[in-house]
């Protein structure tokens, strides 16, 4: 499917609003070979006139996709193929001697030197491959003597080396992290990279006034305005009072540990823990650069490069999280598993569907809108102070969080930068830990309400613990009795947390589930207080089914669907046999294994 720009629907029954039906019936389909030959295409849904169907216009040409961006932006990024040449270390050593400049310019100068050297040393690899193949073909036409045989052997070795470099080059761009280069999967990596490039291409976008824009600068302005608004702070209410529920969670021993100076060993450990080729920052340097040239650049960058500082802090924080984070939170805390939540949740949902007790219960599944992006810096700082974090550590964390600027990459071109006023950076190693520290305030608010007898959780057995909530990062499940008093209390807790932290519950994506004996009148009364969708059961919780009836086969059908969807994709025919084996292991084993950690899968699902 080649996608489209313009109207969503291509067909309508042309009836009045009450009987109107619209659908996307018409679409362009193409093979991977055609897409490789014509990568720059646009399928336009044109205006409908005197017909049930709108016309489709497919445009394709070598320059079509750059029509709104004639001055194409080229970014320099670190290439892992550079490390295959023995001279790469000397290039970095020489470039790093650049004096009397700040670290940012020093890093950029080093990348420029590597880039210039790389273009000269490696050239354009596909052209070099064609030339070597041509030379090899000519040599094989001549009479074979000892000299010719040796030349053929040398050319074959050169071709092997170039093919490996080409595969490595495309592998870095494909982001197929489950598959490593080395099994001659160049075509697969190429198709994967091309697919990513097409998927990330934005031909047009609607603004808040529902006006469609295709000009590159107008598209950039719409994105900038959206994210500037998202990252703008709001007036917070009762922050100091709200965070008192997590007062002094850090004891003196952990306080002293967090207050210690970072050691060289901690920094080196942080460097090694970083993913080598994860998306680089604006400087174009992924962690692989620091892994490879640490002996040269390490001393200069240890206390300056933000991604290293945040990883070092994250490693130290990780060790104390089990002592300060509520047991109701399972995400990112060492020693806690996602299955802790899924198994408990499944048992509670089973109890709600089976219990005949007159006391009704309600489960509240909330969806937080842009949870990381909306977290207020003032709330974060107040939470750290209330928990008794050392002031030196708080200052360092807040500098890491607040000293950033954002630039949006639109069609490969960065927009002008802007300064956020709130939010945590996605992908930063420190962000998940800071988020669950702040979310622990919400957990503590619920626990205090339970202790004050304002709400009562679910007990699935007389001697079982009372469960009021289960958190996994921003994925929240809450339980209480199904009456207006407790629901109003839950609504008050949610509102208090929202007003203090900047978080926002998306009520249209949140859901309510009730136990058997709850009457329709009570359900409607609760819905009026918490305007969420009422469902019989949640289809999934953390990727696992929440309700299993008599037909287990029907519930677990999605396993086969997910596996086949991955395995029969159009790109996979380009994999080598070794690559296909890796794909099966990475996909066909990983999906069922996660489910089997909680459930006994029906025999027919793994033997059929």
GUDONU-499754 format. One line per field, with one value per residue (C-alpha): residue in three letters; x, y, z. Coordinates in steps of 0.05 Angstrom, whole numbers. Example, Ala and Ser with C-alpha at 12.3 -4.5 7.8 and 13.67 -1.06 7.14 Angstrom:
BEGIN
residuo <- c(ALA / SER)
X <- c(246 / 273)
Y <- c(-90 / -21)
Z <- c(156 / 143)
END
This chain:
BEGIN
residuo <- c(UNK / UNK / UNK / UNK / UNK / UNK / UNK / UNK / UNK / UNK / UNK / UNK / UNK / UNK / UNK / UNK / UNK / UNK / UNK / UNK / UNK / UNK / UNK / UNK / UNK / UNK / UNK / UNK / UNK / UNK / UNK / UNK / UNK / UNK / UNK / UNK / UNK / UNK / UNK / UNK / UNK / UNK / UNK / UNK / UNK / UNK / UNK / UNK / UNK / UNK / UNK / UNK / UNK / UNK / UNK / UNK / UNK / UNK / UNK / UNK / UNK / UNK / UNK / UNK / UNK / UNK / UNK / UNK / UNK / UNK / UNK / UNK / UNK / UNK / UNK / UNK / UNK / UNK / UNK / UNK / UNK / UNK / UNK / UNK / UNK / UNK / UNK / UNK / UNK / UNK / UNK / UNK / UNK / UNK / UNK / UNK / UNK / UNK / UNK / UNK / UNK / UNK / UNK / UNK / UNK / UNK / UNK / UNK / UNK / UNK / UNK / UNK / UNK / UNK / UNK / UNK / UNK / UNK / UNK / UNK / UNK / UNK / UNK / UNK / UNK / UNK / UNK / UNK / UNK / UNK / UNK / UNK / UNK / UNK / UNK / UNK / UNK / UNK / UNK / UNK / UNK / UNK / UNK / UNK / UNK / UNK / UNK / UNK / UNK / UNK / UNK / UNK / UNK / UNK / UNK / UNK / UNK / UNK / UNK / UNK / UNK / UNK / UNK / UNK / UNK / UNK / UNK / UNK / UNK / UNK / UNK / UNK / UNK / UNK / UNK / UNK / UNK / UNK / UNK / UNK / UNK / UNK / UNK / UNK / UNK / UNK / UNK / UNK / UNK / UNK / UNK / UNK / UNK / UNK / UNK / UNK / UNK / UNK / UNK / UNK / UNK / UNK / UNK / UNK / UNK / UNK / UNK / UNK / UNK / UNK / UNK / UNK / UNK / UNK / UNK / UNK / UNK / UNK / UNK / UNK / UNK / UNK / UNK / UNK / UNK / UNK / UNK / UNK / UNK / UNK / UNK / UNK / UNK / UNK / UNK / UNK / UNK / UNK / UNK / UNK / UNK / UNK / UNK / UNK / UNK / UNK / UNK / UNK / UNK / UNK / UNK / UNK / UNK / UNK / UNK / UNK / UNK / UNK / UNK / UNK / UNK / UNK / UNK / UNK / UNK / UNK / UNK / UNK / UNK / UNK / UNK / UNK / UNK / UNK / UNK / UNK / UNK / UNK / UNK / UNK / UNK / UNK / UNK / UNK / UNK / UNK / UNK / UNK / UNK / UNK / UNK / UNK / UNK / UNK / UNK / UNK / UNK / UNK / UNK / UNK / UNK / UNK / UNK / UNK / UNK / UNK / UNK / UNK / UNK / UNK / UNK / UNK / UNK / UNK / UNK / UNK / UNK / UNK / UNK / UNK / UNK / UNK / UNK / UNK / UNK / UNK / UNK / UNK / UNK / UNK / UNK / UNK / UNK / UNK / UNK / UNK / UNK / UNK / UNK / UNK / UNK / UNK / UNK / UNK / UNK / UNK / UNK / UNK / UNK / UNK / UNK / UNK / UNK / UNK / UNK / UNK / UNK / UNK / UNK / UNK / UNK / UNK / UNK / UNK / UNK / UNK / UNK / UNK / UNK / UNK / UNK / UNK / UNK / UNK / UNK / UNK / UNK / UNK / UNK / UNK / UNK / UNK / UNK / UNK / UNK / UNK / UNK / UNK / UNK / UNK / UNK / UNK / UNK / UNK / UNK / UNK / UNK / UNK / UNK / UNK / UNK / UNK / UNK / UNK / UNK / UNK / UNK / UNK / UNK / UNK / UNK / UNK / UNK / UNK / UNK / UNK / UNK / UNK / UNK / UNK / UNK / UNK / UNK / UNK / UNK / UNK / UNK / UNK / UNK / UNK / UNK / UNK / UNK / UNK / UNK / UNK / UNK / UNK / UNK / UNK / UNK / UNK / UNK / UNK / UNK / UNK / UNK / UNK / UNK / UNK / UNK / UNK / UNK / UNK / UNK / UNK / UNK / UNK / UNK / UNK / UNK / UNK / UNK / UNK / UNK / UNK / UNK / UNK / UNK / UNK / UNK / UNK / UNK / UNK / UNK / UNK / UNK / UNK / UNK / UNK / UNK / UNK / UNK / UNK / UNK / UNK / UNK / UNK / UNK / UNK / UNK / UNK / UNK / UNK / UNK / UNK / UNK / UNK / UNK / UNK / UNK / UNK / UNK / UNK / UNK / UNK / UNK / UNK / UNK / UNK / UNK / UNK / UNK / UNK / UNK / UNK / UNK / UNK / UNK / UNK / UNK / UNK / UNK / UNK / UNK / UNK / UNK / UNK / UNK / UNK / UNK / UNK / UNK / UNK / UNK / UNK / UNK / UNK / UNK / UNK / UNK / UNK / UNK / UNK / UNK / UNK / UNK / UNK / UNK / UNK / UNK / UNK / UNK / UNK / UNK / UNK / UNK / UNK / UNK / UNK / UNK / UNK / UNK / UNK / UNK / UNK / UNK / UNK / UNK / UNK / UNK / UNK / UNK / UNK / UNK / UNK / UNK / UNK / UNK / UNK / UNK / UNK / UNK / UNK / UNK / UNK / UNK / UNK / UNK / UNK / UNK / UNK / UNK / UNK / UNK / UNK / UNK / UNK / UNK / UNK / UNK / UNK / UNK / UNK / UNK / UNK / UNK / UNK)
X <- c(0 / 31 / -6 / -38 / -44 / -110 / -178 / -179 / -237 / -241 / -314 / -380 / -452 / -471 / -527 / -549 / -511 / -553 / -542 / -473 / -421 / -350 / -291 / -222 / -238 / -188 / -112 / -48 / -8 / 64 / 118 / 183 / 220 / 177 / 187 / 262 / 259 / 213 / 225 / 199 / 124 / 61 / -10 / -58 / -132 / -163 / -230 / -292 / -340 / -406 / -381 / -381 / -306 / -251 / -197 / -128 / -66 / 1 / 61 / 132 / 198 / 270 / 259 / 186 / 194 / 241 / 194 / 180 / 252 / 298 / 356 / 362 / 395 / 452 / 471 / 537 / 534 / 585 / 591 / 609 / 644 / 699 / 722 / 740 / 800 / 864 / 874 / 810 / 842 / 898 / 848 / 812 / 878 / 900 / 833 / 826 / 888 / 846 / 862 / 828 / 756 / 699 / 681 / 622 / 666 / 720 / 671 / 644 / 715 / 731 / 668 / 684 / 754 / 727 / 674 / 725 / 773 / 716 / 693 / 764 / 779 / 714 / 685 / 617 / 614 / 563 / 606 / 668 / 631 / 611 / 682 / 712 / 658 / 676 / 750 / 737 / 695 / 750 / 803 / 761 / 757 / 833 / 876 / 888 / 961 / 990 / 991 / 918 / 895 / 928 / 895 / 827 / 838 / 856 / 795 / 750 / 777 / 768 / 696 / 681 / 707 / 666 / 602 / 611 / 620 / 558 / 517 / 544 / 526 / 454 / 448 / 462 / 405 / 354 / 347 / 332 / 363 / 344 / 388 / 463 / 503 / 546 / 496 / 493 / 427 / 444 / 381 / 338 / 374 / 366 / 291 / 283 / 320 / 279 / 215 / 236 / 252 / 184 / 147 / 182 / 167 / 113 / 79 / 28 / -7 / -71 / -65 / -111 / -160 / -164 / -129 / -82 / -11 / 42 / 96 / 158 / 164 / 90 / 95 / 154 / 117 / 57 / 102 / 140 / 76 / 48 / 109 / 121 / 50 / 59 / 124 / 97 / 88 / 21 / 1 / 11 / -33 / -14 / 53 / 85 / 24 / 17 / 89 / 87 / 61 / 131 / 167 / 237 / 235 / 311 / 347 / 415 / 455 / 425 / 429 / 504 / 512 / 477 / 518 / 585 / 627 / 623 / 682 / 718 / 695 / 622 / 631 / 664 / 608 / 556 / 592 / 593 / 519 / 498 / 471 / 524 / 483 / 421 / 396 / 451 / 438 / 447 / 522 / 515 / 555 / 525 / 553 / 595 / 641 / 654 / 662 / 714 / 755 / 746 / 822 / 829 / 768 / 747 / 784 / 756 / 684 / 672 / 641 / 611 / 573 / 500 / 483 / 542 / 524 / 451 / 470 / 518 / 464 / 414 / 460 / 467 / 392 / 375 / 407 / 364 / 297 / 273 / 279 / 240 / 189 / 123 / 115 / 54 / 101 / 135 / 169 / 244 / 256 / 310 / 281 / 210 / 179 / 123 / 91 / 82 / 28 / -2 / -12 / -42 / -87 / -111 / -130 / -167 / -205 / -224 / -250 / -291 / -323 / -340 / -355 / -427 / -415 / -464 / -406 / -391 / -322 / -297 / -231 / -205 / -155 / -127 / -88 / -41 / -35 / 38 / 60 / 135 / 124 / 76 / 115 / 128 / 199 / 175 / 138 / 199 / 244 / 194 / 187 / 263 / 268 / 210 / 242 / 306 / 351 / 418 / 415 / 478 / 445 / 380 / 419 / 455 / 390 / 354 / 411 / 407 / 331 / 325 / 386 / 360 / 334 / 292 / 295 / 245 / 270 / 220 / 236 / 309 / 317 / 322 / 277 / 298 / 307 / 263 / 268 / 219 / 190 / 172 / 177 / 227 / 267 / 245 / 303 / 345 / 370 / 351 / 280 / 245 / 272 / 252 / 183 / 169 / 196 / 144 / 90 / 104 / 70 / 5 / 16 / 27 / -36 / -78 / -44 / -57 / -131 / -134 / -102 / -151 / -209 / -231 / -225 / -223 / -186 / -202 / -187 / -193 / -191 / -202 / -127 / -104 / -75 / -121 / -102 / -119 / -73 / -22 / 26 / 74 / 106 / 48 / 1 / -46 / -98 / -139 / -191 / -243 / -315 / -367 / -402 / -405 / -366 / -304 / -308 / -310 / -249 / -213 / -232 / -204 / -138 / -131 / -146 / -97 / -41 / -58 / -58 / 8 / 47 / 21 / -3 / -69 / -115 / -143 / -214 / -232 / -179 / -192 / -240 / -283 / -298 / -348 / -359 / -421 / -469 / -462 / -528 / -537 / -558 / -493 / -453 / -484 / -474 / -400 / -394 / -421 / -364 / -310 / -332 / -296 / -320 / -354 / -330 / -344 / -270 / -204 / -182 / -108 / -67 / 7 / 0 / -34 / -107 / -145 / -202 / -201 / -268 / -283 / -252 / -178 / -163 / -204 / -169 / -100 / -113 / -77 / -10 / -11 / -36 / 21 / 74 / 49 / 43 / 117 / 140 / 103 / 122 / 143 / 215 / 231 / 239 / 303 / 335 / 388 / 371 / 412 / 374 / 307 / 327 / 345 / 278 / 240 / 278 / 270 / 196 / 164 / 197 / 193 / 118 / 94 / 149 / 122 / 52 / 77 / 108 / 37 / -8 / -9 / -21 / -69 / -32 / -61 / -27 / 44 / 33 / -12)
Y <- c(0 / 66 / 108 / 174 / 249 / 286 / 261 / 198 / 166 / 150 / 128 / 152 / 130 / 204 / 198 / 248 / 250 / 198 / 147 / 169 / 115 / 130 / 84 / 80 / 29 / 51 / 47 / 39 / -24 / -37 / -90 / -77 / -78 / -21 / 19 / 9 / 35 / 94 / 112 / 183 / 177 / 210 / 181 / 240 / 233 / 288 / 323 / 281 / 309 / 276 / 207 / 161 / 154 / 206 / 203 / 178 / 210 / 175 / 220 / 193 / 222 / 227 / 296 / 294 / 284 / 344 / 393 / 429 / 427 / 446 / 462 / 393 / 389 / 339 / 320 / 288 / 227 / 178 / 117 / 50 / 28 / 79 / 35 / -21 / 18 / 17 / 92 / 115 / 121 / 165 / 212 / 222 / 232 / 285 / 321 / 320 / 363 / 422 / 476 / 537 / 516 / 491 / 417 / 424 / 453 / 401 / 344 / 376 / 386 / 313 / 290 / 335 / 305 / 234 / 251 / 282 / 223 / 173 / 201 / 197 / 129 / 93 / 135 / 116 / 42 / 20 / 51 / 17 / -49 / -42 / -24 / -84 / -130 / -103 / -114 / -184 / -200 / -176 / -217 / -279 / -272 / -275 / -337 / -360 / -360 / -355 / -279 / -274 / -324 / -281 / -218 / -253 / -275 / -204 / -175 / -227 / -207 / -134 / -148 / -187 / -128 / -77 / -120 / -126 / -50 / -38 / -85 / -50 / 18 / -2 / -39 / 25 / 60 / 4 / 5 / -70 / -79 / -153 / -170 / -158 / -149 / -206 / -253 / -218 / -183 / -119 / -119 / -127 / -71 / -27 / -41 / -29 / 37 / 58 / 40 / 82 / 141 / 136 / 127 / 188 / 232 / 283 / 307 / 350 / 363 / 396 / 454 / 465 / 501 / 437 / 471 / 424 / 449 / 420 / 474 / 452 / 517 / 516 / 444 / 462 / 521 / 476 / 426 / 481 / 514 / 447 / 427 / 496 / 494 / 423 / 441 / 506 / 506 / 516 / 545 / 490 / 482 / 457 / 427 / 432 / 401 / 345 / 320 / 315 / 244 / 222 / 259 / 234 / 169 / 169 / 149 / 176 / 119 / 128 / 204 / 199 / 150 / 197 / 256 / 222 / 248 / 206 / 162 / 148 / 76 / 98 / 141 / 84 / 37 / 87 / 92 / 17 / 12 / 60 / 29 / 35 / 58 / 87 / 151 / 203 / 274 / 338 / 328 / 264 / 223 / 159 / 121 / 79 / 140 / 143 / 68 / 67 / 130 / 133 / 130 / 193 / 235 / 208 / 256 / 318 / 297 / 261 / 320 / 356 / 311 / 308 / 238 / 211 / 251 / 228 / 155 / 160 / 190 / 138 / 81 / 109 / 122 / 52 / 20 / 58 / 54 / -10 / 26 / 89 / 68 / 39 / -37 / -20 / 7 / -48 / -8 / 5 / -18 / -72 / -138 / -123 / -153 / -133 / -201 / -178 / -132 / -176 / -236 / -195 / -157 / -221 / -250 / -186 / -184 / -257 / -242 / -182 / -225 / -282 / -251 / -253 / -207 / -149 / -101 / -78 / -58 / -16 / -19 / 46 / 42 / 111 / 136 / 194 / 242 / 256 / 235 / 250 / 314 / 345 / 332 / 399 / 415 / 450 / 387 / 344 / 389 / 392 / 315 / 305 / 354 / 321 / 252 / 279 / 276 / 313 / 385 / 374 / 315 / 355 / 413 / 366 / 331 / 397 / 424 / 361 / 368 / 444 / 460 / 428 / 458 / 422 / 421 / 380 / 338 / 348 / 309 / 302 / 377 / 405 / 465 / 526 / 507 / 528 / 523 / 478 / 498 / 428 / 355 / 298 / 278 / 213 / 165 / 198 / 143 / 186 / 202 / 136 / 139 / 211 / 196 / 138 / 180 / 233 / 180 / 153 / 216 / 192 / 123 / 152 / 195 / 132 / 93 / 149 / 151 / 76 / 83 / 139 / 92 / 139 / 83 / 8 / -36 / -106 / -169 / -231 / -276 / -266 / -269 / -234 / -163 / -106 / -78 / -6 / 6 / -24 / 22 / 6 / 73 / 115 / 55 / 59 / 11 / 32 / -5 / 17 / 2 / 21 / 77 / 152 / 170 / 130 / 150 / 223 / 210 / 177 / 236 / 283 / 244 / 246 / 320 / 336 / 298 / 331 / 401 / 392 / 353 / 377 / 306 / 299 / 239 / 226 / 208 / 187 / 132 / 112 / 57 / 32 / -41 / -64 / -128 / -170 / -142 / -68 / -40 / 1 / 62 / 60 / 52 / 114 / 154 / 135 / 150 / 220 / 232 / 197 / 205 / 143 / 88 / 30 / -38 / -110 / -126 / -96 / -130 / -124 / -101 / -91 / -134 / -193 / -214 / -195 / -244 / -316 / -351 / -422 / -416 / -406 / -418 / -357 / -312 / -333 / -328 / -261 / -297 / -331 / -267 / -226 / -278 / -285 / -210 / -204 / -264 / -253 / -180 / -158 / -143 / -211 / -246 / -205 / -239 / -292 / -361 / -343 / -278 / -313 / -360 / -299 / -267 / -330 / -333 / -258 / -256 / -325 / -340 / -272 / -260 / -327 / -327 / -263 / -292 / -358 / -322 / -313 / -363 / -435 / -429 / -480 / -539 / -525 / -456 / -484 / -550 / -526)
Z <- c(0 / -23 / 28 / 8 / 18 / 20 / 42 / 85 / 47 / -28 / -30 / -1 / -9 / -16 / 35 / 88 / 153 / 190 / 135 / 111 / 99 / 79 / 67 / 35 / -19 / -71 / -62 / -101 / -89 / -111 / -106 / -69 / -135 / -161 / -97 / -103 / -175 / -159 / -85 / -93 / -102 / -77 / -81 / -83 / -65 / -108 / -99 / -112 / -164 / -187 / -168 / -108 / -115 / -113 / -167 / -148 / -179 / -170 / -182 / -183 / -206 / -180 / -149 / -129 / -55 / -50 / -83 / -18 / 5 / -51 / -5 / 25 / 93 / 100 / 171 / 188 / 231 / 258 / 212 / 243 / 179 / 195 / 252 / 202 / 177 / 218 / 209 / 244 / 313 / 287 / 254 / 320 / 358 / 310 / 308 / 383 / 390 / 366 / 418 / 449 / 433 / 476 / 478 / 430 / 376 / 390 / 380 / 316 / 290 / 304 / 268 / 209 / 205 / 207 / 155 / 107 / 117 / 110 / 43 / 16 / 45 / 32 / -25 / -52 / -36 / -88 / -143 / -116 / -114 / -187 / -207 / -170 / -200 / -269 / -258 / -232 / -293 / -340 / -303 / -307 / -383 / -391 / -395 / -324 / -304 / -234 / -236 / -259 / -207 / -153 / -180 / -181 / -109 / -88 / -123 / -90 / -22 / -38 / -60 / 4 / 44 / 6 / 10 / 85 / 92 / 49 / 93 / 155 / 126 / 111 / 177 / 215 / 177 / 180 / 257 / 253 / 322 / 327 / 267 / 265 / 201 / 176 / 143 / 75 / 90 / 52 / 11 / 73 / 109 / 46 / 43 / 117 / 113 / 53 / 89 / 149 / 104 / 69 / 135 / 166 / 105 / 120 / 56 / 91 / 157 / 183 / 231 / 291 / 245 / 202 / 143 / 104 / 91 / 45 / 46 / 85 / 125 / 142 / 165 / 209 / 240 / 257 / 293 / 330 / 354 / 377 / 417 / 445 / 473 / 499 / 535 / 564 / 640 / 674 / 741 / 793 / 854 / 924 / 903 / 972 / 1007 / 955 / 960 / 1036 / 1028 / 1006 / 1062 / 1080 / 1041 / 1035 / 1099 / 1120 / 1090 / 1020 / 1028 / 1040 / 982 / 934 / 959 / 942 / 884 / 821 / 809 / 744 / 748 / 751 / 689 / 650 / 671 / 647 / 580 / 571 / 588 / 533 / 468 / 415 / 356 / 388 / 354 / 362 / 385 / 344 / 346 / 304 / 354 / 382 / 442 / 394 / 386 / 460 / 465 / 410 / 428 / 503 / 515 / 472 / 491 / 558 / 604 / 568 / 565 / 631 / 667 / 607 / 559 / 583 / 561 / 602 / 664 / 662 / 652 / 712 / 756 / 731 / 751 / 821 / 828 / 804 / 865 / 916 / 879 / 913 / 980 / 961 / 907 / 929 / 916 / 874 / 820 / 778 / 722 / 721 / 793 / 799 / 823 / 801 / 738 / 691 / 707 / 779 / 753 / 698 / 744 / 801 / 753 / 721 / 788 / 807 / 741 / 749 / 820 / 795 / 741 / 789 / 857 / 881 / 941 / 948 / 957 / 886 / 862 / 804 / 766 / 737 / 680 / 665 / 605 / 619 / 560 / 541 / 610 / 603 / 564 / 614 / 678 / 712 / 733 / 797 / 818 / 804 / 846 / 903 / 902 / 905 / 963 / 1001 / 993 / 1025 / 964 / 975 / 950 / 908 / 873 / 863 / 832 / 784 / 764 / 753 / 710 / 667 / 660 / 650 / 608 / 544 / 480 / 429 / 353 / 313 / 255 / 198 / 135 / 156 / 169 / 240 / 254 / 294 / 367 / 425 / 501 / 538 / 606 / 630 / 610 / 611 / 549 / 517 / 510 / 565 / 613 / 673 / 652 / 670 / 741 / 751 / 725 / 773 / 831 / 814 / 802 / 871 / 898 / 865 / 894 / 963 / 958 / 943 / 999 / 1049 / 1028 / 1040 / 1109 / 1126 / 1108 / 1052 / 999 / 1003 / 953 / 928 / 968 / 926 / 988 / 1063 / 1078 / 1014 / 1015 / 997 / 928 / 913 / 853 / 806 / 768 / 711 / 693 / 668 / 660 / 720 / 748 / 809 / 849 / 901 / 922 / 871 / 908 / 897 / 960 / 942 / 868 / 889 / 932 / 873 / 829 / 882 / 885 / 809 / 807 / 864 / 828 / 761 / 789 / 825 / 773 / 705 / 688 / 651 / 648 / 578 / 597 / 526 / 529 / 601 / 621 / 679 / 695 / 748 / 788 / 776 / 827 / 810 / 785 / 723 / 764 / 804 / 740 / 710 / 774 / 775 / 701 / 714 / 764 / 723 / 650 / 623 / 578 / 614 / 590 / 609 / 611 / 587 / 524 / 543 / 602 / 590 / 527 / 561 / 562 / 625 / 618 / 596 / 589 / 569 / 499 / 512 / 438 / 418 / 470 / 447 / 372 / 372 / 386 / 318 / 285 / 314 / 295 / 224 / 215 / 232 / 192 / 126 / 118 / 48 / 69 / 99 / 31 / 24 / 84 / 79 / 108 / 170 / 176 / 170 / 226 / 269 / 252 / 274 / 339 / 352 / 337 / 339 / 406 / 440 / 432 / 461 / 515 / 546 / 550 / 576 / 635 / 661 / 625 / 603 / 528 / 497 / 465 / 396 / 394 / 395 / 359 / 302)
END
